Amino acid sequence: MNISTSLRRAKAPLALTAAVMLAASACGGGDAGSGGSGDELSGTVKIDGSSTVAPLTSAASEFYAEEQPKVRVTVATSGTGGGFKKFCVGETDISNASRPIKDEEIKTCEAEGVKYEEFSVANDGLSVVVSKDNDWADCLTVEQLKKIWEPGSKVNNWNQVDPKFPNEPLKLFGAGTDSGTFDYFTDAINGEEGASRTDYSGSEDDNVTVTGVSGTKGGMGYFGFSYFEENADKLKVLKIDGGDGCVEPSVKTVQDGTYKPLGRQLFIYPSAKALKKPEAVDFVEYYVENNKKIAEDAKFIPLNDEQEKELEADLAKLKEAAK
């Protein structure tokens, strides 16, 4: 089974950006079939949001700089929720998100007149990591993770997770509450978005979690798969039993849906206002049309065939509306 592509999609109607895209095409010109206008552009594209998606978008900006060196693409990380707060009041051009936009965020955007598009650009396997010194745990069930992370949990020792585990203090690290990773993890493990024990070290900066877990024998944390790959020399990733046995996060298990319930899609949200700028349109088209190369370079998991077809159709509709 593939990762579901039926996630709630809250796009502005494509027709809303038709005139914008048409104007941008007139300014930028050229054939964007290879992901770029072919004409020299300049200006700034301002991006904020998910710390998980940031390395992906940064990779896209670095590749794009080879095509358009005069376009400055800035990528900040205030978390998915923090990013949408800025995006929905018009402070940024594009919002990185490790989850779909929420209903309340949609309402804020609507109240501020901010219209947007949603593009799924890669996959991620949310990874549960422990210290390299942890030689007792290789796989945890969703039930065990819930026992550890649910609101009010008093589990503070590994032997409370499983009597076979040693008497080792359990210290927790994870995503801050403005992070899409926090939203996704709490929903997938605890059954309710935002439901989590609060006595853990939380941060929107995943490098803080890397440092904390790697430096604590009994540490545990969670973040995107790419951060584990970047720090595999310091951390150990756990297999997760979602009901059908222990499965480790990988390209294959995320794409085929067997790594559950922690496989997810990653998104970018360009605003209609941003699409008035030729450089923003050109960057988005480059990002979308080169998504596989970008994902692989940034050590993310590329879209599966079904998701790729959906993304191609989304971009085609956008271009058709602009004709």
C-alpha positions in Angstrom: 0.0 0.0 0.0 1.3 3.4 -0.9 1.3 6.4 1.5 -2.1 7.9 1.2 -2.3 10.8 -1.2 -5.8 11.7 0.1 -4.5 14.0 2.9 -6.7 17.0 3.4 -5.8 19.4 0.6 -6.8 23.0 1.2 -5.7 24.6 -2.0 -6.9 27.9 -3.3 -8.7 27.3 -6.6 -6.1 27.2 -9.4 -8.0 29.8 -11.3 -7.2 32.3 -8.6 -3.5 32.3 -9.6 -4.1 32.2 -13.4 -3.6 35.9 -13.9 -0.7 35.9 -11.6 1.0 33.1 -13.4 0.3 34.6 -16.7 1.8 37.9 -15.7 4.9 36.1 -14.3 5.3 34.2 -17.5 5.2 37.4 -19.5 8.0 38.8 -17.3 10.1 35.6 -17.0 9.5 34.1 -20.5 11.2 30.9 -21.7 10.5 27.3 -21.4 10.2 26.0 -17.8 10.3 22.4 -18.9 13.6 21.8 -17.2 12.6 23.8 -14.2 13.7 27.4 -15.0 12.6 30.2 -17.2 15.8 30.4 -19.2 16.0 34.2 -18.7 18.1 35.9 -16.1 16.0 36.9 -13.0 16.7 38.7 -9.8 15.0 39.4 -6.5 14.3 37.6 -3.3 12.2 34.6 -2.4 11.5 34.5 1.4 10.7 31.1 2.9 10.1 30.0 6.5 8.5 27.1 8.3 9.4 23.5 9.1 12.9 22.6 10.3 12.4 19.2 8.7 11.7 20.6 5.3 14.3 23.3 5.5 17.2 21.1 4.3 15.1 20.0 1.4 14.3 23.6 0.4 17.8 24.7 1.0 19.0 22.0 -1.4 16.5 23.3 -4.0 17.8 26.8 -3.5 21.4 25.8 -4.0 20.6 23.9 -7.2 18.4 26.9 -8.4 21.3 29.3 -7.7 23.2 27.5 -10.5 20.4 28.5 -12.8 19.6 31.9 -11.4 22.5 33.3 -9.4 20.9 36.7 -9.0 17.8 35.3 -7.2 18.3 35.2 -3.4 16.3 32.4 -1.7 16.3 32.7 2.1 15.2 29.7 4.2 14.4 30.2 7.9 13.1 27.7 10.5 10.5 28.7 12.9 8.6 25.4 12.8 5.6 24.5 10.6 3.2 26.3 12.9 5.5 29.3 13.3 6.0 29.4 9.5 2.2 29.5 8.9 1.8 32.3 11.4 4.1 34.4 9.3 2.8 33.2 5.9 -0.8 33.8 6.7 -0.1 37.5 7.4 1.9 37.9 4.2 5.4 38.0 5.7 6.8 35.2 3.6 6.5 34.0 0.0 6.5 30.3 0.7 5.9 28.2 3.8 7.7 24.9 4.4 5.4 22.4 6.2 5.8 18.9 7.5 2.1 18.5 7.7 -1.0 19.8 5.8 -2.2 23.3 6.8 -4.7 23.2 9.7 -8.3 24.5 9.7 -7.4 27.4 12.0 -4.5 28.4 9.8 -6.7 28.3 6.8 -9.1 30.7 8.5 -6.2 33.0 9.4 -5.0 33.0 5.8 -8.6 33.7 4.5 -9.1 36.5 7.0 -5.8 38.1 5.8 -6.7 37.5 2.1 -3.7 35.2 1.6 -4.3 32.6 -1.1 -1.9 29.8 -1.8 -1.2 26.5 -3.5 -0.1 23.2 -1.8 2.6 20.9 -3.3 3.8 17.7 -1.9 7.5 17.6 -2.7 9.0 14.6 -0.8 8.4 11.9 1.8 9.8 11.5 5.3 10.0 8.7 7.8 9.7 10.2 11.3 12.5 8.4 13.1 12.8 7.5 16.8 16.4 7.6 17.9 18.4 6.5 20.9 22.1 6.8 21.9 24.7 4.6 20.3 25.3 3.3 23.8 21.8 1.8 24.0 22.4 -1.9 23.4 19.1 -3.1 24.8 16.3 -1.6 22.6 16.0 -2.3 18.9 12.3 -2.1 18.3 9.4 -0.5 20.1 5.7 -0.9 19.6 3.3 2.0 19.1 1.8 1.1 22.4 5.2 1.4 24.2 5.9 4.7 22.5 2.5 5.9 23.7 3.2 4.7 27.2 6.3 6.9 27.1 5.0 10.0 25.4 1.3 10.3 26.3 0.1 13.2 28.4 0.8 12.7 32.1 3.2 9.8 31.6 5.5 9.2 34.5 7.7 6.7 32.7 11.3 7.8 33.5 13.3 4.6 33.3 13.8 2.1 30.5 12.8 -0.8 32.7 9.3 0.8 32.9 9.0 0.4 29.2 10.0 -3.3 29.3 11.0 -5.2 32.4 13.7 -6.8 30.2 15.4 -3.4 29.7 18.0 -2.3 32.2 17.6 0.1 35.1 18.6 3.1 33.1 17.1 6.6 33.4 15.1 7.6 30.4 15.6 11.2 29.2 13.4 12.5 26.4 14.1 15.0 23.6 11.8 16.0 20.8 10.1 18.6 18.6 8.9 21.9 20.0 5.1 22.6 19.9 5.4 24.9 16.9 6.8 22.0 14.9 4.8 20.0 12.3 6.9 17.0 13.5 5.4 17.5 17.0 1.9 17.6 15.5 2.5 14.5 13.4 4.2 12.4 16.1 1.6 13.2 18.8 -1.3 12.4 16.4 0.3 9.1 15.1 1.4 7.8 18.5 -0.9 9.4 21.1 -4.0 9.6 18.8 -4.5 13.3 19.2 -2.5 16.1 17.6 -0.7 18.1 20.3 -1.3 15.5 23.1 2.0 14.9 24.8 3.8 14.8 28.1 5.4 18.2 28.7 8.4 17.2 30.8 10.9 16.7 27.9 13.5 18.8 26.2 11.7 20.3 23.2 13.1 22.4 20.4 12.3 23.4 16.8 16.0 22.9 16.1 16.5 19.2 15.4 20.2 19.6 16.1 19.4 20.2 19.7 17.7 16.7 19.8 20.8 15.2 18.1 23.1 16.6 20.8 20.8 15.7 23.6 20.2 12.1 22.6 23.8 11.3 21.5 25.1 12.6 24.8 22.7 10.7 27.0 23.0 6.9 27.4 19.3 6.6 28.2 18.2 9.3 25.8 15.4 9.1 23.3 14.2 11.6 20.7 12.4 11.9 17.3 12.7 13.8 14.1 12.8 13.4 10.4 14.7 10.6 8.6 17.2 12.9 7.0 18.5 14.1 10.3 19.1 10.5 11.4 21.0 9.8 8.2 23.1 12.9 8.7 23.9 11.8 12.3 24.0 8.0 11.9 27.5 7.9 13.3 26.1 9.4 16.6 22.7 7.8 16.9 20.8 4.5 16.6 17.4 4.4 14.9 14.7 2.1 16.4 12.4 -0.1 14.4 8.7 0.5 15.0 6.0 -2.1 15.3 2.8 -0.6 14.0 0.9 -3.9 14.3 2.6 -5.9 11.6 6.0 -6.5 13.0 9.2 -4.4 13.5 10.0 -2.1 10.5 13.0 0.3 10.1 12.5 3.6 8.3 14.0 3.5 4.8 13.3 4.7 1.3 11.5 1.5 0.5 9.4 1.1 3.7 8.3 4.8 3.6 7.3 4.7 -0.1 5.4 1.4 0.2 3.7 2.4 3.4 5.0 -0.5 5.6 6.7 2.0 7.9 3.7 3.0 9.8 2.3 5.1 11.4 5.3 7.4 11.0 5.7 7.8 7.3 4.5 11.2 6.0 4.5 13.7 3.1 6.3 17.0 3.2 4.9 20.2 1.6 5.6 23.7 0.3 2.9 26.4 0.2 3.6 29.3 -2.2 1.3 32.3 -1.9 -0.6 33.8 -4.8 1.0 37.1 -4.0 4.4 35.6 -4.3 3.5 34.2 -7.7 3.3 37.7 -8.9 7.0 37.7 -8.8 8.7 36.0 -11.7 11.6 34.8 -9.5 9.1 33.1 -7.1 7.2 31.4 -9.9 10.5 30.2 -11.5 11.8 28.8 -8.2 8.6 26.9 -7.5 8.5 25.4 -10.9 12.2 24.4 -10.6 11.5 22.9 -7.2 8.5 20.9 -8.4 10.0 19.7 -11.7 13.3 18.6 -10.1 11.8 17.2 -6.9 13.5 13.8 -7.2 17.0 15.2 -7.6 16.5 17.6 -4.8 15.1 15.0 -2.4 17.9 12.5 -3.1 20.6 15.2 -2.7 19.1 16.3 0.7 18.8 12.6 1.8 15.0 12.7 1.8 12.7 10.1 0.4 11.4 10.9 -3.1 7.8 10.8 -4.0 6.4 7.4 -5.1 4.9 7.0 -8.5 1.4 7.9 -7.5 2.5 11.0 -5.6 4.7 12.0 -8.5 1.8 11.8 -11.0 -0.3 13.9 -8.6 2.4 16.6 -8.3 2.8 16.7 -12.1 -0.9 17.1 -12.5 -1.0 19.9 -9.9 1.7 21.8 -11.8 0.1 21.1 -15.2 -3.2 22.5 -13.9 -1.5 25.6 -12.6 0.2 26.2 -16.0 -3.0 25.5 -17.9 -4.9 28.0 -15.8 -2.3 30.6 -16.7 -2.8 30.2 -20.4 
